[in-house]
Amino acid sequence: MFTKIFKSDYIYQLSFIMIAVIVIWIHSFFSLTSLTVFPTLSPFYSIIGNSFLTNNILAVSIAFILLIIQSIMLNMAFSSNEMFNRNNYLITFIYFLMMSSSTELYTIHPVLFSSLFLIFSLRNILGIYGKPDSFSSVFNATLLIGVSSLFYFPSIYFIVFIWLSFFIYRLYAWREWVISVLGLGTPYLYLFSYYFVTDQLKVKYYLYIDFFRSFKPASFHPDKGNYIFFTTVGLMSVYIIFNTLNRLTEKSIYYRKKVLVLTMFLLVAFFTLIFSGAFFTYHLCLVFIPLSFFIPIHIIQIKRLVISEMFFIILITAWLLNIIL
């Protein structure tokens, strides 16, 4: 059933997704999630979070709309780089489903805003391969990471993903590396100028230094539903990723390079998750970005309908148990 929907005309797919997102989020408008997360070193999110602190219904509504936009943009990021069928919206559905896997995610949170800029950054980096001039794409991608970190500072580590991508694309010239640093630093040039003018520079400087000195191990206290869902997604992802990477030699070099770049994004997201402290659940959303490609592409490429349906049923059942239990 599910496989047939996502192999049918895009009108049917979008109709199904429209109904699904409403069903998935409808309860959040009746049992509102309060805003409780205000990480340090996230000035942009602090402004937004404080603005909606007493208006939970508006916060949930904005989160719902923003998540729909992100889901569509992520689908476009992969399809525009010829990694996924333009008329297939399975990535949109899978991403929305995974981003709705915990109660804390049913309102605005720092990673919801941060991930939007990371998706645009990822799209820029995926589009570099084959271009004669990559300077503007590199600057834009790193600038977006810099802006992303103003909402959720740990996303600044994705500059490592950019540098790993250079090795995959064989961009060894010093210009790309310098441009990447300039792009990342541009938002902070303005931010630190503001701190200097408002006499906050010294205090903020020590806060940033303290962040890099103290790594806090992930703190996660899952219930039964969380165990079921995250274990299911984890085991499924490990199998699918290894299967995808083992079969990469069958694909064109154009496709192989981009899948390897996405794998670097996944590795950075996963390793920084280990040191995410109390923000484990939110940081996990960054892992969902690459998984929302690997899982759908595997399901779509399965030739036997029964097996592809099995993947769908297992994933959706795990999500339902996560919500119910």
Backbone hydrogen bonds, N-H to C=O, Kabsch-Sander energy under -0.5 kcal/mol:
donor,donor_aa,acceptor,acceptor_aa,energy
5,I,1,M,-1.9
6,F,2,F,-2.0
7,K,4,K,-0.8
8,S,5,I,-1.2
12,Y,9,D,-0.8
13,Q,9,D,-1.6
14,L,10,Y,-2.7
15,S,11,I,-1.9
16,F,12,Y,-2.3
17,I,13,Q,-2.6
18,M,14,L,-2.4
19,I,15,S,-1.9
20,A,16,F,-2.7
21,V,17,I,-2.8
22,I,18,M,-1.2
23,V,19,I,-2.2
24,I,20,A,-2.7
25,W,21,V,-1.8
26,I,22,I,-1.6
28,S,25,W,-1.1
29,F,25,W,-0.6
29,F,26,I,-1.1
30,F,27,H,-1.3
31,S,27,H,-2.1
34,S,32,L,-0.5
36,T,34,S,-0.6
38,F,36,T,-0.7
42,S,39,P,-0.6
44,F,150,L,-1.6
45,Y,150,L,-1.0
46,S,42,S,-2.2
47,I,43,P,-1.6
48,I,44,F,-1.9
49,G,45,Y,-3.9
50,N,46,S,-2.1
51,S,47,I,-1.2
52,F,48,I,-1.2
52,F,49,G,-0.6
53,L,50,N,-0.6
55,N,52,F,-1.2
59,A,55,N,-1.8
60,V,56,N,-2.5
61,S,57,I,-2.0
62,I,58,L,-2.5
63,A,59,A,-2.2
64,F,60,V,-2.4
65,I,61,S,-2.2
66,L,62,I,-2.8
67,L,63,A,-2.3
68,I,64,F,-1.7
69,I,65,I,-2.3
70,Q,66,L,-2.5
71,S,67,L,-2.4
72,I,68,I,-2.0
73,M,69,I,-2.7
74,L,70,Q,-2.7
75,N,71,S,-1.6
76,M,72,I,-2.2
77,A,73,M,-2.1
78,F,74,L,-1.6
79,S,75,N,-2.3
80,S,76,M,-2.7
81,N,77,A,-0.5
82,E,79,S,-1.6
83,M,78,F,-2.6
84,F,78,F,-0.7
88,N,85,N,-1.7
93,F,89,Y,-1.6
94,I,90,L,-2.7
95,Y,91,I,-2.6
96,F,92,T,-2.0
97,L,93,F,-2.4
98,M,94,I,-2.5
99,M,95,Y,-2.4
100,S,97,L,-1.1
101,S,98,M,-1.2
105,L,102,S,-1.5
106,Y,103,T,-1.7
112,L,109,H,-0.9
113,F,109,H,-1.0
114,S,110,P,-2.3
115,S,111,V,-2.9
116,L,112,L,-0.6
117,F,113,F,-1.1
118,L,114,S,-1.7
119,I,115,S,-2.2
120,F,116,L,-1.5
121,S,117,F,-2.1
122,L,118,L,-2.8
123,R,119,I,-2.2
124,N,120,F,-1.8
125,I,121,S,-2.2
126,L,122,L,-2.6
127,G,123,R,-1.2
128,I,125,I,-1.3
129,Y,125,I,-0.5
131,K,128,I,-2.5
138,V,134,S,-2.5
139,F,135,F,-2.5
140,N,136,S,-2.7
141,A,137,S,-2.5
142,T,138,V,-2.3
143,L,139,F,-2.5
144,L,140,N,-2.2
145,I,141,A,-1.4
146,G,142,T,-2.3
147,V,143,L,-2.3
148,S,144,L,-2.5
149,S,145,I,-2.1
150,L,146,G,-0.5
150,L,147,V,-1.2
151,F,148,S,-1.5
152,Y,148,S,-1.9
155,S,152,Y,-2.1
156,I,153,F,-2.5
157,Y,154,P,-1.8
158,F,155,S,-1.7
159,I,156,I,-1.7
160,V,157,Y,-2.0
162,I,158,F,-1.4
163,W,159,I,-2.0
164,L,160,V,-2.5
165,S,161,F,-1.9
166,F,162,I,-1.4
167,F,163,W,-1.1
168,I,164,L,-1.5
169,Y,165,S,-2.6
170,R,166,F,-0.8
171,L,166,F,-3.2
172,Y,170,R,-1.1
176,E,173,A,-0.5
177,W,173,A,-0.9
178,V,174,W,-2.3
179,I,175,R,-3.0
180,S,176,E,-2.0
181,V,177,W,-1.5
182,L,178,V,-2.4
183,G,179,I,-2.8
184,L,180,S,-2.1
185,G,181,V,-2.3
186,T,182,L,-1.5
189,L,185,G,-1.7
190,Y,186,T,-1.4
191,L,187,P,-2.1
192,F,188,Y,-2.8
193,S,189,L,-1.3
194,Y,190,Y,-2.0
195,Y,191,L,-2.3
196,F,192,F,-2.2
197,V,193,S,-2.3
198,T,194,Y,-2.2
199,D,196,F,-1.1
200,Q,195,Y,-3.5
201,L,195,Y,-1.1
204,K,200,Q,-2.5
205,Y,201,L,-2.5
206,Y,202,K,-1.7
207,L,203,V,-1.4
208,Y,204,K,-2.2
209,I,205,Y,-2.2
210,D,206,Y,-2.3
211,F,207,L,-1.7
212,F,208,Y,-1.5
213,R,209,I,-1.2
214,S,210,D,-2.0
215,F,213,R,-0.7
216,K,214,S,-0.6
216,K,275,F,-0.5
218,A,274,I,-2.4
219,S,277,G,-3.1
220,F,218,A,-0.6
227,Y,223,D,-2.3
228,I,224,K,-2.2
229,F,225,G,-2.5
230,F,226,N,-2.8
231,T,227,Y,-2.0
232,T,228,I,-2.0
233,V,229,F,-2.9
234,G,230,F,-2.3
235,L,231,T,-2.6
236,M,232,T,-2.4
237,S,233,V,-2.6
238,V,234,G,-2.3
239,Y,235,L,-2.1
240,I,236,M,-2.5
241,I,237,S,-3.1
242,F,238,V,-2.1
243,N,239,Y,-2.1
244,T,240,I,-2.7
245,L,241,I,-2.8
246,N,242,F,-2.1
247,R,243,N,-1.0
248,L,245,L,-1.1
250,E,247,R,-1.4
251,K,248,L,-2.2
256,R,252,S,-2.5
257,K,253,I,-2.4
258,K,254,Y,-1.2
259,V,255,Y,-2.1
260,L,256,R,-2.2
261,V,257,K,-2.0
262,L,258,K,-2.1
263,T,259,V,-1.9
264,M,260,L,-1.7
265,F,261,V,-1.7
266,L,262,L,-2.1
267,L,263,T,-2.3
268,V,264,M,-2.3
269,A,265,F,-2.4
270,F,266,L,-2.6
271,F,267,L,-2.7
272,T,268,V,-2.1
273,L,269,A,-0.9
274,I,270,F,-1.0
275,F,272,T,-0.7
276,S,273,L,-1.6
277,G,216,K,-1.2
279,F,276,S,-2.1
280,F,277,G,-0.9
283,H,279,F,-3.2
284,L,280,F,-2.0
285,C,282,Y,-1.4
286,L,283,H,-1.8
287,V,283,H,-0.6
287,V,284,L,-0.7
288,F,284,L,-1.4
289,I,285,C,-0.7
291,L,287,V,-1.6
292,S,288,F,-1.8
293,F,290,P,-1.8
294,F,290,P,-2.0
295,I,291,L,-2.3
297,I,293,F,-2.4
298,H,294,F,-1.5
299,I,295,I,-2.2
300,I,296,P,-2.8
301,Q,297,I,-1.4
302,I,298,H,-0.7
302,I,299,I,-0.9
305,L,303,K,-0.6
308,S,304,R,-1.8
309,E,305,L,-2.3
310,M,306,V,-1.7
311,F,307,I,-1.8
312,F,308,S,-1.7
313,I,309,E,-2.9
314,I,310,M,-2.6
315,L,311,F,-2.2
316,I,312,F,-2.7
317,T,313,I,-2.5
318,A,314,I,-2.2
319,W,315,L,-2.0
320,L,316,I,-2.5
321,L,317,T,-2.5
322,N,318,A,-1.8
323,I,319,W,-1.7
324,I,320,L,-2.6
325,L,321,L,-2.6
